[in-house]
Amino acid sequence: MSGALAPLAAPPAADPLASARAMRAVFGATFFVRLSFGLTLAVFASYIASRSVGLDASAVGTIGIVSALAPIGEFSTVLLSGIAADRYGRFPVLLAGTAGAAVVMSIVAATRNPWALGAANLVFGVSSGAILAASLAVVGDRADVGHRGYAMGQFDAVNLLGWIAGFALGFAALGTLPNDRLPLVFLGATILLAAGFVFARWTTRTDREGTIRQSIVDVSFLVRTAVRRDVLVVTLPWLVIYLLLGTLFVFLGAAATGNGVPALELSAAIGIGGSLLLVTQPLFGRAADKYGRFRLMSIGTVGFVGVLAAAGLLATYGLSIPALVLLGASALPALAYGPAALAALADLSRTLSRATTMAIYSLTISLGMLIGLLASTSLYAHYGAPGLDVFFATIATALVALTVVRYRDVRAATQAPPPPPTVDSAPVP
């Protein structure tokens, strides 16, 4: 069961104009959604703690629990969202997720009660999973296998740019708004989510995906897909990577300002770096199409190991020139991982169950964020910076080990006779 799955039937011929509209809708909605997510995550810890500079020990536990409820909501329901997108269409699920996130965000702006914020964050995670599963399925549907890396690179660029632009705006808000005005940030995020909904709905107003699809998804299919070796070796590295990112997403803003880093300078640096993604990610995607998914994923692994080493230095010694140089040198190659891994997962999926298969990616990263949040806060509370060093070293070791496993699988596949071609397959290494 390690080969690519074949579709039950050939998909209909793509209408170029409809495909272009669909991609614009996904890219536009994704940017607005991720912009709002990054904006709110940058200030979420300070919003819960009711202080914009630093975090005291008593607030860390509450922040960790409330923040962890979003990935819990995502990974516990995202497969259901994928099933719905495969059966009823991609855009109904995408639009429902975007509308739900906008409603939840407006509720967050009205309260700082940890219980209410936790419940809202749980529903927010459900919406996030629906948006991601449907969006990735659209990109996988509309891009043929020979250009799928480039399309996933475009998606990754828009996705990451939204996150980073949101973080930049959020840090700017931390530096300019008093803490009692932070609800304005969540109101702004509500407007962004509403704009994403309107953009996606308006762009696809003349498209017809079809009504009920010939769904092939059931519980046994989910289990078989999730435990397939080729799926595991593509998705498990994302779990490991998001162990790190889950920690950074929530605590970076308050921790950085608490260590004397001006929020506006941090915002400017992040914004400048984020603008490069519009160039780097499509280029990495093209390289994945030309040179193979594994080569680009390996480059990304080396980059992430460097990022983890830099994170350990920063956790132990604070801001230092060597740590920042290592971080800067490692960040660019780390970005190569995303487009190649997303294209590799889409290559393994078949048309009629693509949203469900791509939902495994969302499940993996949300689980990684959850474990990363809980593990890092617990280790830091009990052992301080040395505990984080061990955490980062463990992540780096696991990432390298999974890359070695992937290398052995790719090498074995190149030595085996090629499988018969299918509708979704092509001779891409």
Secondary structure, DSSP 4 states (H G I P E B T S, - for coil): --SPPPPSSPPPPPPHHHHHHHHHHHHHHHHHHHHHHHHHHHHHHHHHHT-SS---HHHHHHHHHHHHHHHHHHHHHHHHHHHHHHHH-HHHHHHHHHHHHHHHHHHHTT---HHHHHHHHHHHHHHHHHHHHHHHHHHHHHS-GGGHHHHHHHHHHHHHHHHHHHHHHHHHHHHHS-GGGTHHHHHHHHHHHHHHHHHHHHHTTT----SS------HHHHHHHHT-HHHHHHHHHHHHHHHHHHHHHHHHHHHHHHTT--HHHHHHHHHHHHHTHHHHHHHHHHHHHHH-HHHHHHHHHHHHHHHHHHHHHHHHH-S-HHHHHHHHHHHHHHTTHHHHHHHHHHHHS-GGGHHHHHHHHHHHHHHHHHHHHHHHHHHHHHH-HHHHHHHHHHHHHHHHHHHHHHHHHHHHHHHSPPPPP-TT--S--
